[in-house]
Each structure stands twice: as structure tokens, then as C-alpha cells.
Amino acid sequence: MKNKSKSGKLVTSVAIILSALGLTYTPLPGLQRTLVIVSGTELQEPLQQLEAKFEQANPNIKLDLKFQGSQEIVNNYIDQKNDFKPAVLIPANGEIVTQLSDRFKATNNAEPFYDSPQPVAKTMLVGIAWPERGKVLFPNGRFQWLRIEQAMLAGDWEKLGGAKDWGSFDFVTTDPTRSNSGQLTLNLWAQSKIGTNLNSASLNDPSVRSLFSLVKKSVYQPPRSTDILLQEFIAKGPNDADVATVYESIALSRWQQSAINQSKPYKIYYLDPSIETTATAVIVRRDVNTATANAARKFLNFLIQPEQQAVLVQYGFRPVSNALDIKTVPNSPWNQNIPGAEVKPNINILQPSSNQINTEIQRLWERAN
């Protein structure tokens, strides 16, 4: 009887130990925290890849990823148009974060974020074109805004020296009222037009207003985000989309897809100057308690670690730390002989324009006809 009693106690003790160990690895019901992350669409694929890894390392935190155009992120959050409560916002650049902060403070008289904004990944605006079209449009191999404008005015490829069966010239960019890349496109194009940096006065120059009107008439139903634009560009092919402006990251990561879908993949053209844009994350205060904010900090710290930065490099982003060599990352797109891709392009890199300039660009676009 004593042996049976001892055996029973032993089984009970082992069960308790196993239960305790199980609690270490299995989240208790009701204690799992859902973290809603709203990111620009350019980060969609790498974040989806990293989601499972983060949740495995943090079993009490479940990620709920949402994706919107970067300007939409701001507008939807400020105007409370989402049917969910985000904890982390990751628009495409820091100036959009500043815009969000200014607008929130203006209407709420309160600090919008828990911590300072956290840079996550870098990229820049580039041009892409199908190879035969690119040779005709840019005979010197360099992207030129003037040639795009001339092509828009000409209307069809035959007038530009292209084949008659190429049909109309079709340039694509995103909607600048919804997407950061569309704002960058108009910003750089306007700077090229007037030969100087933009300010409120230069944006009112008649040549800039005329340019915005031409682009708005020429770009039919601009997509709301850069990733949607590139997917449509690849699916439509040369007869419906000839040249586009997109992020370098997404141009690199989707290049293989263009090689599969079309007989010849597109070529990348570096703009000179271009604008570097840094995807920047913030933990918002509205409807986010301290425990959720702490979970969000874990996620942001996870994203900037070398292992995750390497994943972002595999998707064409440049890391926020210069210590990581993009050429040494396994499966780096800079090692895949993508036409036009350069590790260190010989171009001038500008910082994003101020919130005021971006707002003026949106207003000018909305007024253009």
C-alpha cells in the first residue's frame, strides 16, 4: 500500500511539473494579446514571412497584420475609419509619421505615440520600364522626366520612334492622395521641371500646375498603393503599362515574377536625384494600454535585429544599420543580375520633403484637371 501511495504521489508530482512546464510554452487562455499592425503595402510580404517567427518566439502575442497605402494609414487613423484598433503604424517614411503626429495633436491636444518613431527599413524611388520601351524612351540609358513628359504629350509610341503596334504610351504611378510613392513621384518631377527644391511658392509655378494636370489626365485610375501598382504593371505587360515609378525594394522583389509573366522582365532605372524613404514604426496611444505597448516594443525590437533585417534585404529593402552588407545576405536580389540594379548607384539621394510640401502636392493634385 505504501508503494502504491508513493507511486501515486510521484505521478501527481510529475503531472504538476509537466503542467508548469507547459504553461511556459503555451499561452494561458485569456492572456494571449493580439497586436494589430498597420503597415504600408510595400512591407506586406516580408512582414507576413516574419509573423510566424515572432509568434513562435512570443507565444502570448498574436499579430494581426493590416496593409494600406501610407497616406491612407494616416487618414484612416486620424478620422477613425478603421473597424479595428491599431497598436503599431508603419507608413513608408518618417515625414508621414510627422504628419500623423501634427494632425493628431491639432485635434486631440495630446501626445499620439508612446515612444520615439523607430526606423525599420530603407528604400528609394526608382523607375521601371519594359526593355524595348526603355531603349526608345531613354536612349542614353538614364531615366529622364522630360522624356516621360514628351511621351505623354505625344500620346503614342510611333511618334516617339517606337513600333506602331506598341500603341499608346502608358505611364503609371500611385494616387498621391493615398500613397507615398505617388507623392515622391510628383515631388521629384516638379523639382526637375523648375530646376530647384520645392517650396510653397515654387509649387504655385504655372509650369508645375500644368505638369500636374498633364499627369492626372494621362494616368488612368492610379492605384492606391505601390504593391498593387506593380502587380498590375506585371499582369498587364507592355501594351497596357510601359513605364512606372515604384520603390526599389518592390521592383527588386517582384522582378522574378515579371520574368515569368512576360517574355522579357522589366529593367530598373535609378532616378537622379531620388528620394530615400525609411519605413518608420510608431506605437500609438489611443486605445492601446501599457501591456499592449510593451508587446509592441517587443515586435519593433524584433524587426531591427540582424536576422530580420536580412529577411527585409531579401525583399529588396536596404537595412537601417550600415553594418549589414546587402551583398552577403543569402538570396540577396543584388546578387541576381537584375537589369539596372546597383548596390551603390551613382546618384544624389534627397531626404523626403516636409509634411507641408506633401500636403501642398496632394492639394495641387486634387485641384488639377
C-alpha positions in Angstrom: 0.0 0.0 0.0 2.9 2.3 0.9 4.5 1.7 -2.5 1.2 2.4 -4.3 0.8 5.6 -2.3 4.4 6.7 -3.2 3.7 5.9 -6.8 0.6 8.0 -6.8 2.4 10.9 -5.3 5.2 10.6 -7.8 2.7 10.6 -10.7 1.0 13.6 -9.3 4.3 15.4 -8.8 5.4 14.7 -12.4 2.0 15.9 -13.7 2.3 19.2 -11.8 5.9 19.7 -13.1 4.8 18.9 -16.7 1.8 21.3 -16.3 4.1 24.0 -15.0 6.5 23.5 -17.9 3.5 23.5 -20.3 2.5 26.9 -19.0 5.9 28.2 -20.0 5.4 27.4 -23.7 1.6 27.5 -24.1 -0.2 30.8 -23.6 -2.9 30.7 -20.9 -6.4 31.3 -22.2 -7.3 34.9 -21.9 -3.7 36.0 -21.5 -2.8 36.0 -25.2 -2.6 39.5 -26.5 -3.5 40.5 -30.1 -1.3 43.2 -31.6 -2.8 45.0 -34.6 -0.1 46.2 -37.0 -1.0 48.5 -39.9 1.8 48.8 -42.5 2.3 50.2 -45.9 1.8 47.6 -48.6 5.5 47.6 -49.6 6.2 45.6 -46.4 3.4 43.1 -46.8 5.4 40.1 -47.9 8.4 40.3 -45.5 6.1 41.0 -42.6 3.9 38.0 -43.4 7.0 35.9 -43.6 8.2 37.1 -40.2 4.9 36.8 -38.5 5.1 33.1 -37.6 8.7 33.5 -36.3 7.7 36.3 -34.0 4.7 34.5 -32.7 6.8 31.3 -32.1 9.2 33.4 -30.0 6.4 35.2 -28.2 3.6 32.7 -27.8 1.5 35.2 -25.7 1.4 37.7 -28.6 -0.6 37.2 -31.8 0.0 39.6 -34.7 -2.9 40.9 -36.8 -1.4 42.4 -39.9 -3.2 45.0 -41.9 -2.0 46.8 -45.1 -2.9 50.2 -46.5 -1.4 52.9 -48.7 0.8 55.1 -46.5 -1.3 58.2 -46.8 -4.4 56.0 -46.1 -2.8 54.9 -42.8 -2.7 58.5 -41.6 -6.1 59.4 -42.9 -7.9 56.3 -41.6 -6.3 56.6 -38.2 -6.9 60.3 -37.7 -10.5 60.1 -39.0 -11.1 56.8 -37.1 -12.3 55.0 -40.3 -10.8 51.6 -39.4 -13.0 48.8 -38.0 -10.1 47.7 -35.8 -7.9 49.4 -33.2 -4.2 49.5 -34.3 -1.3 49.4 -31.9 1.5 49.9 -34.4 1.5 52.0 -37.6 4.4 51.6 -40.2 4.0 54.1 -43.0 6.6 54.4 -45.8 8.5 57.3 -44.3 9.2 59.4 -41.3 7.6 62.6 -42.7 4.3 60.8 -42.9 4.7 59.9 -39.2 5.3 63.6 -38.5 2.1 64.5 -40.4 0.2 62.0 -38.4 1.6 63.4 -35.2 0.8 67.0 -36.2 -2.8 66.2 -37.2 -3.5 64.2 -34.1 -2.2 66.9 -31.8 -4.2 69.5 -33.6 -7.5 67.7 -32.9 -6.8 65.9 -29.6 -4.3 68.1 -27.8 -2.4 65.0 -26.7 0.7 63.0 -27.5 -0.1 60.4 -30.1 2.8 57.9 -29.5 4.3 56.0 -26.7 7.9 56.2 -27.9 10.1 57.9 -30.5 9.5 56.7 -34.1 11.5 53.6 -34.9 13.1 53.3 -38.4 12.6 49.8 -39.8 13.9 49.6 -43.4 15.0 51.9 -46.2 14.4 52.1 -49.9 14.2 54.8 -52.6 12.1 55.7 -55.6 13.1 54.2 -59.0 11.7 53.9 -62.5 11.0 50.6 -64.3 10.3 50.0 -67.9 9.9 47.1 -70.3 13.3 46.7 -72.1 12.3 47.6 -75.7 10.3 50.6 -74.4 13.1 51.7 -72.2 15.6 51.7 -75.0 13.4 54.0 -77.1 12.4 56.3 -74.3 15.8 56.6 -72.6 18.4 56.1 -75.4 21.3 57.1 -73.1 20.2 54.5 -70.5 19.3 57.2 -67.9 15.8 58.0 -66.6 14.6 61.4 -67.7 11.4 63.1 -66.5 11.4 65.3 -69.6 11.2 62.2 -71.8 8.2 61.0 -69.8 6.5 64.3 -70.3 7.3 64.3 -74.0 5.9 60.8 -74.3 2.7 61.9 -72.6 2.3 64.8 -74.9 3.0 62.6 -78.0 0.4 60.1 -76.8 1.6 57.1 -78.8 4.9 55.2 -79.3 5.1 55.6 -83.1 5.6 59.4 -82.6 8.5 58.6 -80.2 10.3 56.3 -82.6 8.7 53.1 -81.3 6.8 50.4 -83.2 3.3 51.3 -84.4 1.8 48.2 -82.8 3.0 49.4 -79.3 0.0 51.6 -79.3 -0.4 54.4 -76.7 2.2 55.5 -74.2 1.2 54.4 -70.7 2.9 55.8 -67.5 1.8 54.5 -64.1 2.2 55.9 -60.6 0.2 55.7 -57.4 -2.5 58.0 -56.2 -0.6 60.8 -54.3 -3.6 61.3 -52.0 -3.3 57.7 -50.8 0.2 56.6 -51.4 3.7 57.9 -50.5 5.3 56.8 -53.8 2.9 58.9 -55.8 3.8 61.9 -53.7 7.5 61.2 -54.2 7.0 60.9 -58.0 5.3 64.3 -58.3 7.8 65.9 -55.9 10.8 64.8 -58.0 9.1 65.5 -61.3 8.2 69.1 -60.2 11.8 69.7 -59.0 13.1 68.6 -62.4 10.6 70.9 -64.1 11.6 74.1 -62.2 15.2 73.2 -61.5 15.1 73.8 -57.8 13.8 72.4 -54.5 10.1 72.7 -53.8 8.5 75.2 -51.5 5.0 76.7 -51.4 5.9 79.4 -53.9 7.5 77.0 -56.5 4.6 74.7 -56.3 2.4 77.5 -57.5 4.5 78.0 -60.6 2.3 77.7 -63.7 4.6 75.1 -65.2 4.1 72.8 -62.1 0.3 73.2 -62.2 0.4 72.4 -65.9 2.6 69.3 -65.3 0.2 68.0 -62.6 -2.7 68.5 -64.9 -0.9 66.5 -67.7 0.0 63.7 -65.4 -3.5 63.5 -63.9 -5.1 63.3 -67.4 -2.5 60.7 -68.5 -2.6 58.3 -65.5 -5.9 56.5 -65.6 -7.2 55.5 -62.1 -3.9 55.5 -60.3 -3.6 52.6 -57.8 -3.9 53.2 -54.1 -0.6 51.5 -53.2 2.8 50.7 -54.7 2.5 46.9 -54.4 -0.9 46.9 -56.2 0.6 49.1 -58.9 3.5 46.7 -59.6 1.2 43.6 -59.6 -1.0 45.3 -62.2 2.1 46.5 -64.2 3.4 42.9 -64.4 0.0 41.4 -65.2 -0.9 44.0 -67.9 2.5 43.9 -69.6 3.9 46.3 -72.2 0.7 47.0 -74.1 -1.1 48.5 -71.1 1.7 49.7 -68.8 5.1 50.9 -70.2 6.9 52.8 -67.5 6.2 53.3 -63.8 7.7 54.7 -60.6 7.9 52.4 -57.7 10.1 51.6 -54.7 13.5 49.9 -55.4 12.6 47.3 -52.8 9.4 46.1 -54.5 11.0 46.4 -58.0 13.7 44.0 -56.9 11.5 41.6 -55.1 8.9 41.2 -57.9 11.4 41.2 -60.7 11.4 37.3 -61.0 7.6 37.5 -61.3 7.9 39.8 -64.2 10.3 37.4 -65.8 7.7 34.6 -65.5 4.7 36.6 -66.6 6.2 38.5 -69.5 8.7 37.3 -72.2 11.3 39.9 -71.0 11.4 41.2 -67.5 11.5 44.9 -66.8 14.6 47.0 -66.2 15.3 49.2 -63.2 16.3 52.9 -63.8 17.7 54.9 -60.9 16.3 58.5 -60.7 18.8 61.3 -60.3 18.1 62.7 -57.9 16.0 60.2 -56.0 14.4 60.4 -52.6 15.3 57.9 -49.8 12.3 56.8 -47.8 12.5 55.0 -44.5 9.6 52.8 -43.3 9.1 54.1 -39.8 7.1 52.5 -37.0 5.2 54.1 -34.1 3.3 52.7 -31.2 0.1 54.7 -30.9 -1.5 55.7 -27.6 -5.2 55.8 -28.5 -7.0 52.6 -27.3 -3.6 51.0 -26.5 -2.8 50.1 -22.9 0.6 49.7 -21.3 0.7 45.9 -21.6 -0.1 46.1 -25.4 2.5 48.9 -25.8 5.1 46.6 -24.2 4.1 43.8 -26.6 4.5 46.3 -29.5 8.0 47.2 -28.2 9.0 43.5 -28.4 7.8 43.4 -32.0 9.7 46.6 -33.1 12.9 45.4 -31.3 12.4 42.1 -33.2 12.2 43.8 -36.6 15.5 45.7 -36.2 17.6 42.6 -35.2 20.1 41.4 -37.9 18.2 38.2 -38.7 15.0 40.1 -39.5 16.9 42.9 -41.3 18.4 40.2 -43.5 14.9 39.0 -44.5 14.0 42.6 -45.4 17.1 42.7 -47.6 15.9 39.6 -49.4 12.8 41.5 -50.3 14.9 44.4 -51.7 15.0 46.7 -48.7 18.2 48.4 -47.5 18.8 47.8 -43.8 18.6 50.6 -41.2 22.1 49.5 -40.0 25.1 50.0 -42.2 26.7 47.1 -40.5 24.7 44.6 -42.7 26.3 44.1 -46.1 23.4 43.6 -48.6 25.7 41.6 -50.9 26.5 39.0 -48.3 22.8 38.2 -47.4 21.7 34.8 -48.8 19.3 35.2 -51.7 20.0 39.0 -51.9 18.4 40.4 -55.0 21.6 42.4 -55.6 23.3 39.1 -56.4 20.7 38.1 -59.1 21.9 40.1 -62.1 18.7 42.1 -62.2 19.0 44.6 -65.1 19.8 48.1 -63.8 20.1 47.1 -60.1 23.0 48.7 -58.3 24.4 48.3 -54.8 25.6 51.9 -54.7 24.0 53.8 -57.6 25.9 57.0 -58.5 23.0 59.4 -57.9 22.1 62.2 -55.5 19.9 60.9 -52.7 17.5 63.5 -51.2 15.6 63.4 -47.9 11.8 63.3 -48.0 10.1 66.7 -48.2 8.3 68.3 -45.3 4.8 67.5 -44.3 3.8 70.9 -45.6 5.1 70.2 -49.1 3.5 66.8 -49.2 0.2 68.3 -48.2 0.6 71.0 -50.9 1.3 68.3 -53.5 -1.9 66.5 -52.6 -4.0 69.7 -52.8 -2.4 70.6 -56.2 -3.2 67.1 -57.5 -6.8 67.3 -56.3 -7.3 70.7 -58.0 -5.6 69.6 -61.3 -8.0 69.0 -64.2 
